[in-house]
Each structure stands twice: as structure tokens, then as C-alpha cells.
Amino acid sequence: MSNLEIRKKLLSNAIKNYQLADAIGINQSTLSVWLRTELNDERRERVEKALDQLINNK
């Protein structure tokens, strides 16, 4: 999943960046920095897992 797809998924599911950052266990500003460039595999995996959990818990 690309960073653009992550942002679209956040928007379409009404999830805020701070909520995703909390679910990952990082600061909101750190998430913002991560999403400026394409994520490496480890970070992408953490983001996707947390995002899926947030969507499933709605």
C-alpha cells in the first residue's frame, strides 16, 4: 500500500492521523514525517496493521 493509499483510507474511514499514530505507538508528528516519503517495509507493515485494526474496531 502506498502512502497515498494510506491517506485515502484514513480519509474514507474518518480516521485522524493522531488516531493512527496512537495505534502504532508513535507521535503524530513522527507519522507525518513517515508519510512524506514512501515507507520502508517494516513501517508500512506497522501502519497497515494498525489501520486495519482501527477500521475493524469501528
Buried (B, 14 or more C-beta within 10 A) or exposed (E): EEBEEBEEBBEEEEBEBEBBBBBBEBEEEEBEEBBEEEBEEEBBEBBBEBBEEBEEEE
